[in-house]
Amino acid sequence: SRLARSAFYQMAAELGDDWVNDADALPVLEPRIAFRSIVHATNQRKVWAALVPERTPLTNAAPYLTFSRGNLVTQAFVLGMLNSSPCDWFGHLFVVLNLNYFILNSLPLPMFDVDCPIHVRAAALAATLATGGTTSGYGEWGDLILQDPPSQEEMIAEIDGIASILFGLADDELPLVWDGENLTRPDLAQVEAHRRTWLPDG
């Protein structure tokens, strides 16, 4: 926490010495958002993120994010946007074999607005997908889970539909991301259907 290049430096600045010296505040004790740093050239996805259950140690091949500010809804929104197709498309421009911090920090994630229903919906969808709908091992993340969620396929398509709006994509730009060749992305027709429900003009 004393090293300026450490992620915990900012945490200490925001949360103080009590947090630094509190063994119960160790990140490994809580669910964390981790990402895959090593990406093979043949992988269709370049940006992979996951919610890791509490008390799960990680190696340096799976770095995790720290949040000195914001709440779990903010974190869930970040997780949803990291796993969205627009973010992965951007990652394809830069990632060859490794998603390092320089590339990670350049990912243009939308700013979260707790008063915006579309942002809160994206967070709830991401939390439901990340936990598999279970509260076991995920602590307070369970409070964000949708009560009667649609299918996994529909939730992924809805997050992508929301992401297409928040990343500022125009209708004619959608085929650049959802070209049908990347099998890790939902069908464009599904994405467009959810996009229409969230656009201001409906």
C-alpha positions as CSV (number, residue, x, y, z in Angstrom):
1,S,0.0,0.0,0.0
2,R,3.0,2.3,0.2
3,L,4.1,1.8,-3.4
4,A,2.6,4.4,-5.7
5,R,2.4,1.8,-8.6
6,S,0.4,-0.6,-6.4
7,A,-3.4,-0.9,-6.8
8,F,-3.5,-0.8,-3.0
9,Y,-1.9,2.6,-2.9
10,Q,-5.1,4.2,-4.1
11,M,-7.1,1.9,-1.8
12,A,-5.1,3.1,1.2
13,A,-5.5,6.7,0.2
14,E,-9.3,6.3,0.0
15,L,-10.0,4.0,2.9
16,G,-7.1,4.8,5.3
17,D,-4.7,2.8,7.5
18,D,-7.6,1.0,9.3
19,W,-8.4,-0.8,6.0
20,V,-4.8,-1.6,5.3
21,N,-4.3,-3.2,8.8
22,D,-7.6,-5.0,8.9
23,A,-7.1,-8.7,8.1
24,D,-10.8,-9.1,7.5
25,A,-10.5,-6.6,4.7
26,L,-8.2,-8.8,2.6
27,P,-9.6,-9.0,-1.0
28,V,-9.3,-12.8,-1.1
29,L,-12.1,-13.0,1.5
30,E,-14.6,-11.3,-0.8
31,P,-15.8,-12.0,-4.4
32,R,-13.6,-10.2,-6.9
33,I,-13.7,-9.4,-10.6
34,A,-10.8,-11.1,-12.3
35,F,-9.7,-11.1,-16.0
36,R,-7.7,-13.5,-18.1
37,S,-4.3,-12.0,-18.9
38,I,-3.0,-14.7,-21.3
39,V,-5.0,-14.9,-24.5
40,H,-4.1,-17.4,-27.2
41,A,-4.1,-16.1,-30.8
42,T,-6.8,-18.7,-31.7
43,N,-9.2,-17.5,-29.0
44,Q,-12.2,-15.7,-30.4
45,R,-12.6,-13.6,-27.3
46,K,-9.8,-11.2,-26.2
47,V,-11.4,-9.7,-23.1
48,W,-12.5,-12.3,-20.6
49,A,-13.8,-11.3,-17.1
50,A,-15.4,-13.3,-14.4
51,L,-16.7,-12.9,-10.8
52,V,-14.5,-15.1,-8.6
53,P,-16.2,-16.5,-5.5
54,E,-15.0,-15.5,-2.0
55,R,-11.9,-17.2,-0.5
56,T,-10.6,-18.1,-4.0
57,P,-6.8,-17.5,-4.4
58,L,-5.7,-16.4,-7.8
59,T,-2.4,-16.6,-9.7
60,N,-0.8,-13.8,-11.8
61,A,-2.5,-15.2,-14.9
62,A,-5.8,-14.0,-13.4
63,P,-5.3,-10.4,-12.1
64,Y,-8.3,-8.9,-10.3
65,L,-9.7,-5.4,-10.0
66,T,-9.8,-3.3,-6.9
67,F,-12.4,-0.7,-6.3
68,S,-11.6,2.1,-3.9
69,R,-14.9,3.8,-4.6
70,G,-18.4,2.8,-5.7
71,N,-20.6,-0.1,-4.6
72,L,-21.4,-3.6,-5.8
73,V,-23.8,-2.3,-8.4
74,T,-21.0,-0.2,-9.9
75,Q,-18.7,-3.3,-9.9
76,A,-21.4,-5.4,-11.6
77,F,-21.9,-2.8,-14.3
78,V,-18.1,-2.8,-15.0
79,L,-18.2,-6.6,-15.2
80,G,-21.1,-6.5,-17.6
81,M,-19.4,-4.0,-19.9
82,L,-16.1,-5.8,-19.8
83,N,-17.8,-9.0,-21.0
84,S,-19.9,-7.1,-23.7
85,S,-19.2,-7.6,-27.4
86,P,-18.3,-4.0,-28.0
87,C,-15.6,-4.1,-25.4
88,D,-14.3,-7.4,-26.7
89,W,-14.3,-6.0,-30.3
90,F,-12.2,-3.1,-29.0
91,G,-9.9,-5.6,-27.3
92,H,-9.3,-7.4,-30.7
93,L,-7.7,-4.2,-32.0
94,F,-4.9,-4.5,-29.4
95,V,-4.7,-7.9,-27.7
96,V,-2.6,-10.5,-29.4
97,L,-1.4,-12.8,-26.6
98,N,-1.7,-10.8,-23.5
99,L,-4.3,-8.4,-21.9
100,N,-2.0,-6.3,-19.9
101,Y,-2.8,-3.3,-17.7
102,F,-1.9,-0.8,-20.4
103,I,-4.5,-2.3,-22.7
104,L,-7.0,-2.9,-19.9
105,N,-6.8,0.8,-18.8
106,S,-7.4,1.9,-22.4
107,L,-10.7,0.0,-22.7
108,P,-13.4,2.8,-23.1
109,L,-16.0,1.6,-20.6
110,P,-19.1,3.8,-20.2
111,M,-19.4,5.8,-17.0
112,F,-21.9,4.3,-14.5
113,D,-24.9,6.3,-13.5
114,V,-26.8,4.8,-10.5
115,D,-29.9,6.9,-11.4
116,C,-30.1,5.5,-15.0
117,P,-32.4,2.4,-15.3
118,I,-30.4,1.0,-18.3
119,H,-27.2,1.1,-16.2
120,V,-28.8,-0.6,-13.2
121,R,-30.4,-3.2,-15.5
122,A,-27.0,-4.0,-17.1
123,A,-25.6,-4.5,-13.6
124,A,-28.4,-6.8,-12.5
125,L,-28.0,-8.9,-15.7
126,A,-24.2,-9.1,-15.2
127,A,-24.6,-10.2,-11.5
128,T,-27.1,-12.8,-12.4
129,L,-25.0,-14.3,-15.2
130,A,-21.8,-14.1,-13.1
131,T,-23.2,-15.9,-10.1
132,G,-25.2,-18.4,-12.1
133,G,-28.2,-17.2,-10.1
134,T,-26.9,-18.6,-6.8
135,T,-25.9,-16.7,-3.7
136,S,-23.5,-19.3,-2.3
137,G,-19.9,-17.9,-2.3
138,Y,-20.9,-14.6,-3.6
139,G,-22.0,-12.7,-0.5
140,E,-23.8,-9.4,-1.1
141,W,-23.7,-10.0,-4.9
142,G,-26.7,-12.2,-4.3
143,D,-28.8,-9.1,-3.6
144,L,-28.3,-8.0,-7.2
145,I,-29.6,-11.2,-8.8
146,L,-32.8,-11.0,-10.9
147,Q,-35.7,-12.8,-9.3
148,D,-37.2,-14.3,-12.5
149,P,-34.4,-14.0,-15.0
150,P,-34.8,-14.8,-18.7
151,S,-32.5,-17.4,-20.3
152,Q,-28.8,-17.0,-20.2
153,E,-28.8,-16.5,-24.0
154,E,-31.4,-13.6,-23.7
155,M,-29.5,-12.0,-20.8
156,I,-26.2,-12.0,-22.8
157,A,-28.1,-10.5,-25.8
158,E,-29.7,-7.8,-23.6
159,I,-26.4,-6.8,-22.1
160,D,-25.0,-6.5,-25.6
161,G,-28.0,-4.5,-26.7
162,I,-27.5,-2.1,-23.8
163,A,-23.8,-1.9,-24.4
164,S,-24.4,-1.0,-28.1
165,I,-26.2,2.1,-26.8
166,L,-23.8,3.0,-24.0
167,F,-20.8,2.6,-26.3
168,G,-22.5,5.0,-28.7
169,L,-22.8,2.7,-31.7
170,A,-25.1,3.7,-34.6
171,D,-27.4,1.2,-36.3
172,D,-25.2,0.9,-39.3
173,E,-22.1,0.1,-37.1
174,L,-23.6,-2.9,-35.4
175,P,-22.6,-5.4,-38.1
176,L,-18.9,-4.4,-37.5
177,V,-19.2,-6.0,-34.0
178,W,-21.9,-8.7,-34.6
179,D,-20.7,-10.0,-37.9
180,G,-21.8,-13.6,-37.3
181,E,-18.3,-14.9,-37.5
182,N,-17.4,-14.6,-33.8
183,L,-19.3,-17.5,-32.2
184,T,-18.9,-16.0,-28.7
185,R,-21.2,-13.2,-29.5
186,P,-25.0,-13.3,-29.6
187,D,-27.1,-13.1,-32.8
188,L,-27.4,-9.6,-34.1
189,A,-31.2,-9.9,-34.4
190,Q,-31.4,-10.6,-30.7
191,V,-29.1,-7.7,-29.8
192,E,-31.1,-5.3,-32.0
193,A,-34.4,-6.4,-30.4
194,H,-33.1,-5.6,-26.9
195,R,-31.5,-2.4,-28.2
196,R,-34.9,-1.2,-29.5
197,T,-36.5,-1.7,-26.2
198,W,-33.9,0.6,-24.5
199,L,-33.5,3.3,-27.0
200,P,-35.2,6.6,-26.1
201,D,-37.6,6.4,-29.1
202,G,-38.4,2.8,-28.3
